[in-house]
């Protein structure tokens, strides 16, 4: 089991930076859906189920994006959004 997890993590780390950004974008979309569904005119039980599902997907995509991007990818994204001092 441990070896399978390590192989999967290494496979994710081998994916491209662009793939990591796409997965991170899907993560943001799932977060938005998980909270926006509260505005729908449906029962509280259905809203709860939708929230759990989409929030769970968001967390899964979040950690997957972090595994794909790694430390250097996160730093690359931060550099992109850092204000220029020129």
Secondary structure, DSSP 8 states (H G I E B T S, - for coil): -HHHHHHHHHHHHTS-HHHHHHHHHHHHHHHHHHHHGGGSSS-HHHHHHHHHHHHHHHHHHHHHHHHHHHHHHHHHHHHHHS----
